[in-house]
């Protein structure tokens, strides 16, 4: 194995670890909450702490890649992720867990843009889908076993173990990086926009805290103050962007049509994914009464759907237009969410597996096109800026997804006067998510056919 495949396989290790970590912890939320003596819904703070750290520190990944080399930055991120995982396993309160998850998120933040940049720099445009598959498919094993592993560890061992299972993989990533990834650097480097980084960090943190406070988890005065701060810092960054030589988030990329549509559609889909991934484990365990192990096995069906979509997506794109594939995937995702809204504990389990499989299959099939479509019209010299921008928004939307899940659940509980153990609140939330998913389908239809047709394999494109 050589070329982009070897690099993508190495870069997939942090993808594996992050998805394993994220999916395992969602299954373990009720057990962690019971041990730390907090309400399960309150643990969204620990999830948000990790995701906020990802968003805030993602720009650091690009800076380190330019200053010390992408390979060295990649190795440093793996080691930092390991330290955060050990600290999370040792947490004894909600506060210590939040702090440890934030530290782990900093390591993950460096991983994300650096791993993507390593792959993008090693592949030609017509190899992008193949390269992204090599990056994502091994990482799919993480969410495939994550829910089941988290459920079994909670049921038969301890929730602390879900953070420690990543340590061997992180060490493997360090060895493979030293062996397979060339130590290439940008000798000239890029100017680091320190002021812009601080402004964006304040903007993101204040926005997420303010939005999460809308449901009453934060004092009303704090909610209003943070929302006002987010508006003020957004305006401040717009002013800074006009003057900065190399802004940390290059807003001029928004003028590129395929990049803009990929950002809009991908943001909505990832937000819905974050919401349903947060709600389903709570629904199945708290309202339907399923055990953690059983819940984990059922949720793994979604990752099987993701894996199948990655295996059949390439041939589908070779035989049909990429836009049609993204639209079809969005429709499957929306219909699967709609079907989930009608689930009850007394229904046959195969129906659960089928709908969860459909959610994973449809989402991944749509993203198979939407993700690479962001870069098809981006000039090579702006690729690093595009990956940093895209990665930042990508992680922010996952945080907003958790908030969306909390919002929808709170709204449905208010409308139906339901308790946290009532099916009606969760079913109504899924119905709302399904309606929003139709918006992503409409956005996917707006991709310019001539722009994203270049994502098709070379042989298929020549046959047009």
C-alpha positions in Angstrom: 0.0 0.0 0.0 1.4 3.4 -1.0 0.3 6.9 -1.9 -2.9 8.4 -0.6 -4.3 5.1 0.5 -1.5 4.5 3.1 -1.8 8.1 4.4 -5.6 8.0 4.5 -5.5 4.7 6.4 -3.2 6.2 9.0 -5.3 9.4 9.2 -8.4 7.3 9.7 -7.1 6.2 13.2 -8.2 9.4 14.9 -11.5 9.2 13.0 -11.9 5.7 14.5 -11.1 6.9 18.0 -13.3 9.9 18.0 -16.4 8.1 16.7 -15.8 5.2 19.1 -15.5 7.6 21.9 -18.5 9.7 20.9 -20.9 6.8 20.3 -19.8 4.8 23.3 -20.4 7.7 25.7 -23.9 8.4 24.4 -24.9 4.8 25.2 -23.4 5.2 28.7 -25.1 8.5 29.6 -27.7 7.0 32.0 -25.0 5.0 33.8 -22.6 7.9 34.0 -25.4 10.2 35.3 -26.3 7.7 38.0 -22.7 7.4 39.2 -22.1 11.1 39.2 -25.5 11.8 40.7 -26.8 14.1 38.0 -29.8 14.0 35.6 -29.0 12.2 32.3 -30.0 15.3 30.3 -27.4 17.4 32.2 -24.6 15.3 30.7 -25.1 17.2 27.5 -22.7 19.7 29.1 -19.9 17.1 29.0 -20.6 16.4 25.4 -20.7 20.1 24.5 -17.4 20.7 26.4 -15.7 18.2 24.1 -17.3 19.5 21.0 -16.6 23.2 22.0 -13.0 22.4 22.5 -13.0 20.8 19.0 -14.4 23.9 17.4 -12.4 26.5 19.3 -9.0 24.8 18.8 -9.4 23.4 15.2 -7.5 26.5 13.8 -4.6 25.4 16.0 -4.3 22.2 13.9 -3.6 24.2 10.7 -1.1 26.5 12.5 0.8 23.5 13.9 0.8 21.7 10.6 2.5 24.8 9.0 4.9 25.4 11.9 6.1 21.9 13.0 4.9 19.8 10.0 1.6 17.9 9.5 3.0 14.6 10.7 4.4 16.0 14.0 1.2 17.9 14.6 -0.7 14.7 14.0 1.4 12.7 16.5 1.1 15.5 19.1 -2.7 15.4 18.8 -2.8 11.6 19.3 -0.8 12.0 22.5 -2.9 14.8 23.9 -6.1 12.8 23.1 -4.7 9.9 25.2 -4.1 12.2 28.2 -7.6 13.5 28.0 -9.0 10.0 27.7 -7.2 8.9 30.9 -8.4 12.0 32.7 -12.0 11.3 31.6 -11.8 7.8 33.0 -10.6 9.1 36.3 -13.4 11.8 36.6 -15.3 11.7 39.9 -17.8 14.5 39.3 -19.6 16.3 36.5 -17.1 19.2 36.7 -14.0 17.0 36.4 -15.6 15.1 33.6 -16.3 18.3 31.7 -12.7 19.5 32.2 -11.2 16.2 31.1 -13.5 16.0 28.0 -12.4 19.6 27.1 -8.8 18.5 27.2 -9.5 15.5 25.1 -11.4 17.7 22.7 -8.3 19.9 22.2 -6.4 16.8 21.0 -9.3 15.9 18.7 -9.4 19.4 17.4 -5.8 19.2 16.1 -6.5 15.8 14.6 -9.4 16.8 12.4 -7.9 19.4 10.0 -4.5 17.8 10.0 -5.7 14.3 9.1 -8.0 15.8 6.4 -5.2 18.0 5.1 -2.8 15.0 4.9 -5.3 13.1 2.7 -6.2 16.1 0.5 -2.6 16.8 -0.3 -1.9 13.2 -1.2 -4.8 12.8 -3.7 -5.8 14.2 -7.1 -9.3 15.6 -7.6 -10.6 12.5 -9.4 -9.2 10.5 -6.4 -11.0 12.5 -3.8 -14.0 10.2 -3.2 -11.7 7.2 -3.1 -9.3 9.0 -0.7 -12.2 10.0 1.5 -13.5 6.5 1.6 -10.0 5.2 2.7 -10.2 7.9 5.4 -13.7 7.2 6.5 -14.3 3.4 6.1 -11.8 2.2 8.7 -13.1 5.0 11.0 -16.6 3.6 10.6 -15.5 0.6 12.6 -15.5 3.0 15.6 -19.2 3.9 15.5 -20.0 0.3 14.4 -18.7 -1.2 17.7 -19.0 2.0 19.8 -22.6 1.8 20.9 -22.5 -2.0 21.5 -19.1 -1.7 23.3 -20.3 1.1 25.4 -23.5 -0.8 26.3 -21.6 -4.0 27.2 -18.9 -2.1 29.2 -21.7 -0.3 31.2 -23.7 -3.5 31.7 -20.8 -5.8 32.6 -17.8 -3.7 33.6 -17.7 0.1 34.2 -18.3 3.2 32.2 -14.8 4.4 33.0 -13.5 1.7 30.5 -15.1 3.4 27.5 -12.4 6.1 27.6 -9.5 3.7 28.0 -10.1 1.5 25.0 -8.7 4.2 22.7 -5.2 4.1 24.2 -3.9 1.1 22.1 -5.2 2.7 18.9 -3.6 6.0 19.7 -0.2 4.3 20.1 -0.8 2.4 16.8 -1.4 5.8 15.2 1.8 7.2 16.4 3.8 4.2 15.0 2.0 4.3 11.6 2.6 8.0 11.3 6.3 7.6 11.9 6.4 4.7 9.4 4.1 5.8 6.6 3.5 9.6 6.6 6.3 11.8 5.0 7.5 14.7 7.1 6.6 17.5 4.7 6.3 21.1 5.8 5.5 24.5 4.4 8.9 26.2 4.7 7.4 29.7 4.3 4.5 29.0 6.6 1.4 31.2 7.0 0.8 34.2 9.2 -1.1 33.2 12.3 -4.2 35.2 12.9 -4.0 35.3 16.7 -6.5 38.1 17.1 -9.0 36.5 14.8 -8.6 33.1 16.6 -9.5 34.8 19.9 -12.5 36.5 18.5 -13.8 33.3 16.9 -13.2 31.4 20.1 -15.3 33.9 22.1 -18.0 33.9 19.4 -18.4 30.1 19.4 -18.3 29.6 23.2 -20.8 32.5 23.8 -23.1 31.3 21.0 -23.2 27.7 22.2 -23.7 28.7 25.9 -26.4 31.2 24.9 -28.3 28.7 22.7 -28.1 25.9 25.3 -29.4 28.4 27.9 -32.6 28.9 26.0 -34.0 25.6 27.5 -33.3 26.8 31.0 -30.0 25.1 31.7 -28.3 28.4 32.2 -29.5 31.4 34.2 -31.6 33.8 32.0 -29.2 36.7 32.6 -26.2 34.6 31.5 -28.2 33.4 28.4 -29.0 36.9 27.3 -25.5 38.2 28.0 -23.8 35.4 26.1 -26.1 35.8 23.1 -25.4 39.5 23.0 -21.6 38.8 23.2 -21.9 36.3 20.3 -23.6 39.0 18.2 -21.0 41.6 19.1 -18.1 39.3 18.4 -19.6 38.3 15.1 -19.7 41.9 14.0 -16.2 42.4 15.4 -14.9 39.5 13.3 -16.4 40.8 10.1 -14.5 44.1 10.7 -11.4 42.2 11.5 -11.8 40.0 8.4 -11.7 43.0 6.1 -8.3 44.1 7.5 -6.5 40.8 8.2 -3.9 39.5 5.8 -4.7 35.8 6.5 -7.9 35.6 8.5 -8.3 32.4 10.6 -11.7 31.8 9.0 -11.6 33.0 5.4 -15.1 34.1 4.6 -14.3 34.8 1.0 -14.5 31.1 0.4 -18.3 31.5 0.8 -18.3 33.0 -2.7 -17.5 29.6 -4.2 -20.9 28.0 -5.0 -20.0 24.3 -4.4 -18.3 25.2 -1.1 -21.2 27.3 0.0 -23.9 24.6 -0.8 -21.8 21.9 0.8 -21.5 24.0 4.0 -25.2 24.7 4.1 -26.5 21.2 3.4 -23.7 19.5 5.4 -24.4 21.8 8.4 -28.1 20.9 8.4 -27.5 17.1 8.1 -24.8 17.0 10.7 -27.0 19.1 13.1 -29.8 16.6 12.7 -27.4 13.7 13.1 -26.1 15.2 16.4 -29.7 15.6 17.6 -30.9 12.1 16.9 -27.7 10.5 18.1 -28.2 12.3 21.5 -31.9 11.5 21.8 -32.1 7.8 20.7 -30.0 6.3 23.6 -32.0 8.3 26.1 -35.3 7.3 24.4 -34.6 3.6 24.3 -33.3 3.4 27.8 -35.4 5.9 29.8 -38.8 5.7 27.9 -38.7 2.2 26.4 -36.9 0.5 29.2 -34.2 -1.2 27.1 -30.9 -2.2 28.7 -27.7 -0.3 27.8 -26.3 -3.4 26.0 -29.4 -3.9 24.0 -29.5 -0.2 23.1 -25.9 -0.3 22.0 -26.5 -3.3 19.7 -29.5 -1.6 18.1 -27.6 1.7 17.5 -24.8 -0.2 15.8 -27.2 -0.8 12.9 -26.9 2.8 11.9 -23.1 2.3 11.5 -23.7 -0.8 9.4 -25.8 1.5 7.2 -23.0 3.9 6.9 -20.5 1.2 6.0 -22.9 -0.2 3.3 -23.4 3.2 1.8 -19.6 3.7 1.6 -19.2 0.4 -0.2 -22.0 0.9 -2.7 -21.7 4.7 -3.0 -18.7 4.6 -5.4 -20.4 2.3 -7.9 -23.6 4.4 -7.6 -21.7 7.6 -8.4 -20.0 5.9 -11.3 -23.4 5.0 -12.9 -25.4 8.1 -12.0 -24.8 11.8 -11.3 -23.3 12.7 -7.9 -26.2 15.2 -7.3 -28.8 12.4 -7.7 -26.9 10.3 -5.2 -26.9 13.1 -2.6 -30.6 13.8 -3.1 -31.5 10.1 -2.9 -29.5 9.7 0.3 -31.2 12.7 1.9 -34.6 11.3 1.1 -33.7 7.9 2.7 -32.5 9.7 5.8 -35.6 11.8 6.1 -38.0 8.9 5.6 -36.1 6.8 8.2 -36.3 9.6 10.8 -40.0 9.8 10.0 -40.5 6.1 10.5 -38.6 6.2 13.8 -41.1 8.7 15.2 -43.7 5.8 15.2 -41.6 3.3 17.1 -42.9 1.7 20.3 -41.3 -0.8 22.8 -43.7 -3.5 21.8 -42.9 -3.4 18.1 -40.7 -6.1 16.5 -36.9 -5.4 17.0 -36.2 -5.9 13.2 -38.2 -2.8 12.6 -35.9 -0.9 14.9 -32.8 -2.2 13.1 -34.2 -1.4 9.7 -35.0 2.2 10.5 -31.7 2.9 12.3 -29.9 1.2 9.4 -31.8 3.5 7.0 -30.8 6.6 8.9 -27.1 5.7 8.7 -27.3 4.6 5.1 -29.1 7.7 3.9 -27.0 10.2 5.9 -23.7 8.7 4.7 -24.8 8.4 1.1 -25.7 12.1 1.0 -22.5 13.1 2.8 -20.4 10.9 0.4 -21.0 13.6 -2.2 -21.6 16.7 0.0 -18.3 16.5 1.8 -15.9 16.2 -1.2 -18.2 18.7 -3.2 -16.9 21.5 -0.9 -13.4 21.3 -2.5 -14.0 20.7 -6.2 -13.9 24.4 -7.1 -11.3 25.4 -4.4 -7.9 26.4 -5.8 -5.0 24.3 -4.5 -3.4 27.2 -2.7 -6.6 27.8 -0.7 -7.1 24.2 0.3 -5.7 24.5 3.8 -7.9 27.5 4.5 -11.0 25.6 3.1 -10.3 22.6 5.3 -9.9 24.8 8.4 -13.2 26.7 7.7 -15.1 23.5 6.8 -13.8 21.6 9.9 -14.6 24.4 12.2 -18.2 24.6 11.0 -18.5 20.8 10.9 -17.7 20.5 14.6 -19.8 23.5 15.6 -22.8 21.9 13.9 -22.4 18.7 15.9 -22.5 20.9 19.1 -25.6 22.6 17.7 -27.0 19.2 17.0 -26.9 18.3 20.7 -28.6 21.6 21.5 -31.2 20.9 18.8 -31.9 17.6 20.5 -32.3 19.3 23.9 -34.5 22.0 22.3 -36.8 19.6 20.5 -37.2 17.4 23.6 -38.0 20.3 25.8 -40.5 21.7 23.3 -42.3 18.4 22.9 -42.3 17.8 26.7 -43.9 21.3 27.0 -46.5 20.6 24.3 -47.4 17.1 25.5 -46.9 17.7 29.3 -44.7 14.6 29.1 -42.1 13.4 31.6 -38.5 12.3 30.6 -39.9 8.7 30.6 -42.7 9.4 28.1 -42.5 8.2 24.5 -44.5 11.1 23.2 -41.7 13.7 23.7 -39.1 11.6 21.9 -41.4 10.6 19.1 -42.4 14.2 18.5 -38.7 15.2 18.4 -38.0 12.6 15.7 -40.9 13.9 13.6 -39.5 17.4 13.8 -36.1 16.2 12.8 -37.6 14.4 9.8 -39.3 17.6 8.6 -36.0 19.5 8.8 -34.2 16.7 6.9 -36.4 17.5 3.9 -34.7 21.0 3.8 -31.4 19.2 3.2 -32.9 17.4 0.3 -33.9 20.7 -1.3 -30.4 22.1 -0.8 -28.8 19.1 -2.4 -30.8 19.7 -5.5 -29.2 23.1 -6.0 -25.7 21.7 -6.6 -24.4 22.7 -10.1 -24.2 19.5 -12.1 -21.2 20.6 -14.1 -19.2 21.4 -11.0 -19.6 18.2 -9.0 -19.6 15.8 -11.9 -15.8 15.9 -11.5 -16.2 13.8 -8.4 -17.0 10.8 -10.6 -14.2 8.3 -11.3 -12.1 9.2 -14.4 -13.3 6.2 -16.4 -17.0 7.0 -15.8 -16.5 10.7 -16.5 -14.9 9.9 -19.9 -17.9 7.7 -20.8 -20.3 10.7 -20.6 
